């Protein structure tokens, strides 16, 4: 239910167009003015670090967003995980996709014809997310960026309150979907704790109304509040969904939030260890997934990191895993390079050629075979399908890559009727 327009442009050029001069560098948790924006942008540009912030002043933000969206060379894209997944699925001509999120005139124009937006989801103004890019070595006043990165900010009230969730669930009767994909929970972090808790309970009530024969996939995204993540996992959302999609940052955050395996690991160094990743994925399905003792519906996790993907499923619920995990890896290589098919000259292999399947239990050691790139192993009624990714050397566009991987994996997944 999160949808917006991503406006991508040069950060320095936008600040200059707004008449802002380089000056102090200061981190602000929330941006209240153009001055705050300028200081926070310079602070992160100097570090070469990515950051995302909320801009609190409505009028000031709309002025900045208008300047940005009309700026020569600014690129406007579909944004928001739900809209990006919908857009990816809609590329298949046989599929009809229902998207409920705050859809303004510009976003409506950018969406594929196969994407249906109910009238209740339409609004007069687009939700703009401004993505200010800077290049390695680029200078602004005293600041010189050590690496290329981006600073993102928005004044996004609708997505933050998950406003369209009820509209979405009430539209399902008429639409009769074969699959439901949810995302946008991470957008609620900007709300007060009370508001967030109340909204999460309402979200759970809404999700519970979705007929049980329709599989539900939840796409996670970057979060910082461990209590909120713990709530989503334990008593509330995880047991209601059949499938989740996540990356290595979200996986580590998950195990930190719920004191799972390898929770003492503060961050990944280099390519995440396959054994460690497998242990955490196994624990999620054992602790929070469907078992004889647990009334959970969760039976599938699609994990993606730059170098490799793993599709983990509880036996008896899903089929066609080899094709599904391979399709996700293929789209990672084509979309990042903006090519129709994988161009062998523009990609490289970053995955480990040998790895162990666990760092806790007695593992098996696996060597990759290029003729059969998808590797399968098994652990207590749970199947693991691993594939290396052909990584794009000079990516053209990385926004929405995780969403495309999850969408493609779902498209090729077979759900066994229960």
C-alpha positions as a printed Julia matrix, in Angstrom:
418×3 Matrix{Float64}:
   0.0     0.0     0.0
   2.96    2.38   -0.38
   3.18    4.3    -3.64
   4.85    7.56   -4.62
   6.81    9.34   -7.34
  10.59    9.15   -7.01
  12.25   12.32   -8.29
  15.94   11.64   -8.95
  18.3    14.57   -9.56
  21.63   16.14   -8.61
  21.5    17.27   -4.97
  23.95   20.13   -5.44
  22.05   21.47   -8.47
  18.71   21.39   -6.63
  20.12   23.21   -3.58
  21.62   25.84   -5.9
  18.28   26.2    -7.73
  16.65   26.81   -4.32
  19.16   29.61   -3.72
  20.98   27.76   -0.9
  24.68   28.41   -0.27
  27.06   25.78    1.14
  27.69   26.24    4.87
  27.43   24.25    8.1
  27.24   20.46    8.07
  24.82   19.06   10.64
  22.77   15.89   11.03
  19.04   16.47   11.64
  16.72   13.58   12.59
  13.8    15.52   11.07
  14.08   18.33    8.51
  12.01   21.39    9.47
  13.35   23.88    6.91
  15.48   24.38    3.81
  18.33   25.3     6.17
  18.05   21.86    7.86
  17.95   20.19    4.43
  21.11   21.97    3.31
  23.0    21.09    6.53
  21.91   17.44    6.58
  22.68   16.95    2.87
  26.2    18.39    3.35
  26.72   16.23    6.46
  25.97   12.97    4.6
  27.63   14.04    1.35
  30.87   14.56    3.3
  30.62   10.98    4.63
  29.45    9.51    1.31
  26.65    7.82    3.29
  23.04    7.17    2.28
  20.28    8.64    4.46
  16.52    9.09    4.44
  14.7    11.85    6.34
  11.19   13.21    6.88
  10.56   16.87    5.94
   7.96   18.29    8.34
   6.87   21.59    6.75
   4.1    20.99    4.18
   4.27   24.23    2.18
   8.05   24.4     2.11
   8.21   20.76    0.97
   5.7    21.28   -1.86
   7.75   24.23   -3.11
  10.95   22.12   -3.08
   9.17   19.15   -4.72
   7.79   21.35   -7.49
  11.21   22.89   -8.16
  12.76   19.4    -8.21
  10.17   17.73  -10.46
  10.37   20.56  -13.03
  14.18   20.76  -12.92
  15.86   20.07  -16.31
  17.37   16.59  -16.19
  15.3    15.42  -13.2
  14.03   11.87  -13.72
  10.61   10.81  -12.45
   9.95    7.16  -11.65
   7.32    5.01  -10.01
   8.31    4.69   -6.33
   7.19    2.81   -3.22
   7.6    -0.96   -2.8
   3.94   -1.79   -3.5
   3.84    0.27   -6.69
   7.21   -1.11   -7.86
   6.14   -4.73   -7.3
   2.81   -4.0    -9.02
   4.58   -2.36  -11.93
   6.94   -5.35  -12.3
   4.08   -7.89  -12.23
   2.07   -5.79  -14.71
   4.81   -6.21  -17.32
   3.33   -9.68  -17.8
   0.5    -9.03  -20.3
  -1.72  -11.78  -18.85
  -1.77  -10.28  -15.37
  -4.08   -7.64  -13.95
  -2.76   -5.83  -10.89
  -4.78   -3.9    -8.3
  -2.73   -1.14   -6.63
  -4.03    0.71   -3.6
  -1.75    3.46   -2.46
  -1.88    7.25   -2.59
  -1.9     7.73   -6.38
  -1.67   11.29   -7.69
  -1.87   12.46  -11.34
   1.84   12.01  -12.14
   2.06    8.52  -10.65
  -1.12    7.49  -12.47
   0.47    8.57  -15.74
   3.66    6.56  -14.99
   1.84    3.32  -14.09
   1.41    0.45  -16.55
  -2.01    0.07  -18.22
  -2.42   -3.32  -16.51
  -2.38   -1.63  -13.08
  -5.89   -0.93  -11.8
  -6.25    1.88   -9.25
  -9.58    2.14   -7.39
 -11.08    5.68   -7.36
 -10.75    5.85   -3.53
  -6.97    5.57   -3.97
  -6.68    8.63   -6.18
  -5.59   11.94   -4.67
  -5.07   15.44   -6.07
  -1.4    15.7    -5.14
   1.33   13.15   -5.7
   3.46   11.95   -2.81
   6.95   12.91   -3.99
  10.11   11.3    -2.62
  13.14   13.4    -3.55
  16.33   11.46   -4.23
  19.31   13.82   -4.26
  22.29   12.12   -5.87
  25.96   13.07   -5.71
  28.95   11.56   -7.5
  32.29   10.41   -6.08
  34.64   13.42   -5.93
  31.82   15.94   -6.42
  32.34   19.18   -4.47
  29.99   21.66   -2.82
  31.69   24.46   -0.9
  34.12   22.8     1.53
  32.55   19.35    1.1
  33.95   16.66   -1.19
  32.04   13.37   -1.53
  34.32   10.32   -1.02
  31.85    8.03   -2.84
  28.69    8.35   -4.9
  25.46    8.03   -2.91
  22.06    9.62   -2.37
  20.1    11.59    0.22
  16.34   10.91    0.24
  13.61   12.99    1.88
   9.82   13.29    1.71
   6.78   14.75    3.42
   4.78   11.58    3.07
   1.82   11.49    5.45
  -0.43    9.09    3.56
   2.07    6.24    3.19
   3.27    6.76    6.77
  -0.22    6.15    8.16
  -0.91    3.22    5.79
  -4.02    5.19    4.78
  -4.97    2.96    1.87
  -4.93   -0.43    3.61
  -8.67   -0.57    4.32
  -9.48    0.59    0.77
  -7.25   -2.21   -0.48
  -8.86   -4.98    1.57
 -12.39   -3.81    0.72
 -11.49   -3.82   -3.01
 -10.43   -7.48   -2.96
 -13.98   -8.9    -3.06
 -14.6    -7.44   -6.48
 -11.06   -7.94   -7.8
 -10.79  -11.64   -6.78
  -6.96  -11.86   -6.66
  -4.84  -15.02   -6.87
  -2.12  -13.36   -4.78
  -1.9   -10.43   -2.35
   1.37   -8.51   -1.86
   1.7    -6.18    1.13
   4.39   -3.62    1.83
   4.82   -0.25    3.47
   4.86   -1.25    7.16
   8.31    0.37    7.48
   6.76    3.73    6.52
   4.95    3.78    9.88
   8.19    4.35   11.79
   7.66    8.11   11.43
   4.48    7.89   13.55
   4.3     8.22   17.34
   4.52    4.93   19.25
   0.83    5.02   20.24
  -0.36    5.84   16.72
   1.86    3.13   15.27
   0.64    0.49   17.71
  -3.01    1.38   17.05
  -2.47    1.39   13.28
  -0.65   -1.94   13.41
  -3.58   -3.51   15.28
  -5.97   -2.12   12.65
  -3.7    -3.42    9.89
  -3.7    -6.88   11.49
  -7.51   -6.81   11.68
  -7.69   -5.84    7.99
  -5.19   -8.49    6.88
  -7.16  -11.09    8.88
 -10.19  -10.29    6.7
  -8.4   -11.47    3.54
  -9.78  -14.94    2.6
  -7.38  -17.67    3.77
  -7.18  -19.34    0.34
  -5.4   -16.25   -1.11
  -1.63  -16.38   -0.47
  -0.19  -13.19    1.06
   3.4   -12.02    0.54
   4.9    -9.32    2.79
   7.84   -7.29    1.46
   9.99   -5.89    4.27
  12.14   -2.77    3.98
  14.72   -0.84    5.97
  13.72   -0.21    9.61
  15.39    1.17   12.73
  12.97    0.49   15.62
  13.56   -2.95   17.13
  10.39   -2.96   19.28
   8.25   -2.25   16.22
   9.96   -5.05   14.27
   9.48   -7.39   17.22
   5.74   -6.56   17.26
   5.43   -7.23   13.54
   7.12  -10.59   14.04
   5.72  -11.96   17.23
   2.14  -11.33   17.92
   0.98   -9.74   14.78
   1.87   -9.78   11.13
   4.19  -12.73   10.46
   1.66  -15.45   11.42
  -0.92  -13.95    9.0
   1.24  -13.98    5.86
   2.38  -16.96    3.78
   5.58  -15.47    2.43
   8.11  -12.71    3.14
  10.82  -11.03    1.06
  13.86   -9.37    2.63
  17.55   -8.49    2.21
  20.64   -8.98    4.4
  20.15   -5.73    6.41
  16.55   -6.59    7.22
  17.52  -10.18    8.11
  20.18   -9.04   10.59
  17.8    -6.45   12.05
  15.2    -9.19   12.48
  17.5   -11.46   14.47
  18.66   -8.49   16.6
  15.04   -7.52   17.33
  14.03  -10.98   18.51
  17.36  -12.25   19.92
  17.63  -14.93   17.26
  20.75  -16.84   16.13
  23.92  -14.81   15.44
  22.29  -11.77   17.12
  25.73  -10.74   18.43
  26.82  -10.02   14.85
  26.65   -6.22   14.56
  27.04   -5.96   10.78
  28.03   -7.98    7.72
  31.56   -7.68    6.43
  31.67   -8.25    2.68
  29.38  -10.92    1.23
  27.1   -12.26    4.01
  28.14  -15.76    5.13
  25.73  -18.33    3.64
  25.8   -20.52    6.78
  24.89  -17.59    9.04
  22.11  -16.42    6.69
  20.71  -19.99    6.49
  20.69  -20.33   10.29
  18.64  -17.14   10.69
  16.22  -18.07    7.86
  15.77  -21.56    9.37
  15.08  -20.02   12.79
  12.43  -17.63   11.38
  10.46  -20.52    9.84
  10.97  -22.79   12.88
  10.01  -20.1    15.41
   7.44  -18.08   13.47
   6.47  -20.32   10.56
   3.85  -23.03   10.14
   4.53  -26.13   12.25
   2.31  -28.8    13.78
   2.22  -26.75   17.03
   1.92  -23.25   15.55
  -1.13  -21.62   13.96
   1.07  -19.51   11.67
   0.61  -19.36    7.88
   4.24  -18.44    7.13
   5.86  -21.08    4.88
   8.16  -19.17    2.5
  11.04  -16.65    2.67
  12.76  -15.15   -0.38
  16.12  -13.74    0.75
  18.22  -11.55   -1.53
  21.65   -9.99   -1.19
  23.82   -8.6    -3.98
  25.86  -11.79   -4.51
  23.25  -14.54   -4.06
  19.61  -15.36   -3.28
  18.05  -18.12   -1.15
  14.44  -19.3    -1.33
  13.43  -21.16    1.84
  10.15  -23.1     2.01
   8.37  -25.39    4.46
   7.87  -28.71    2.66
   4.45  -29.39    1.17
   3.3   -25.82    0.48
   5.27  -24.51   -2.5
   6.57  -25.83   -5.82
   8.79  -24.73   -8.72
  11.41  -23.26   -6.36
  14.34  -23.79   -8.77
  12.7   -21.65  -11.47
  11.47  -19.07   -8.93
  14.87  -18.41   -7.32
  16.59  -18.44  -10.75
  14.07  -15.91  -12.14
  14.78  -13.55   -9.23
  18.53  -13.78   -9.85
  18.07  -13.22  -13.58
  16.04  -10.04  -13.09
  18.69   -8.72  -10.66
  21.26   -8.9   -13.47
  19.07   -7.51  -16.24
  17.32   -4.7   -14.37
  20.47   -3.3   -12.73
  22.22   -3.19  -16.13
  19.02   -2.07  -17.94
  19.38   -4.87  -20.53
  16.7    -7.22  -21.92
  18.78  -10.34  -21.26
  21.94  -10.98  -19.22
  24.94   -9.5   -21.02
  27.92  -11.66  -19.97
  30.37   -8.8   -20.58
  28.59   -6.52  -18.13
  28.21   -8.87  -15.15
  30.49  -10.72  -12.73
  30.22  -13.43  -10.08
  30.56  -12.31   -6.47
  29.04  -15.36   -4.72
  31.28  -17.78   -2.78
  32.16  -20.83   -4.92
  32.22  -22.99   -1.78
  30.26  -22.55    1.44
  28.84  -24.39    4.44
  25.07  -24.58    4.97
  25.12  -23.75    8.7
  27.37  -22.24   11.36
  25.42  -23.85   14.23
  24.56  -27.43   13.24
  26.82  -29.96   11.55
  26.79  -28.44    8.08
  27.23  -29.88    4.64
  29.87  -28.26    2.48
  28.71  -27.19   -0.97
  30.68  -26.41   -4.12
  28.93  -24.53   -6.92
  28.55  -26.28  -10.26
  28.13  -23.81  -13.17
  26.03  -26.36  -15.1
  23.5   -26.53  -12.25
  23.72  -23.14  -10.57
  20.72  -23.65   -8.24
  21.79  -25.69   -5.2
  19.27  -27.45   -2.95
  19.64  -28.66    0.63
  17.28  -29.72    3.37
  16.98  -29.21    7.13
  14.18  -30.63    9.32
  11.3   -30.33    6.85
  12.55  -27.06    5.36
  14.02  -26.77    1.84
  16.73  -24.29    0.83
  17.28  -23.27   -2.81
  20.42  -21.16   -3.36
  21.53  -19.37   -6.52
  24.49  -17.1    -7.24
  23.65  -13.77   -8.92
  25.36  -12.4   -12.02
  26.03   -8.93  -10.6
  25.96   -5.9   -12.89
  29.42   -4.22  -13.02
  28.15   -0.67  -13.62
  24.53   -0.56  -12.46
  22.31    1.98  -14.21
  19.56    1.92  -11.59
  19.43    0.11   -8.24
  16.2     1.55   -6.76
  13.48   -1.11   -6.62
  15.8    -4.03   -7.33
  14.65   -5.99   -4.27
  11.02   -5.4    -5.27
  11.68   -6.71   -8.79
  13.44   -9.81   -7.4
  10.54  -10.64   -5.07
   7.92   -9.99   -7.78
   9.69  -12.24  -10.26
  10.18  -15.0    -7.67
   6.46  -14.9    -6.83
   5.49  -15.03  -10.5
   7.29  -18.36  -10.92
   6.21  -19.85   -7.58
   3.56  -22.53   -7.42
   1.26  -22.58   -4.39
  -0.09  -26.0    -3.46
  -3.8   -25.9    -2.55
  -4.24  -26.87    1.11
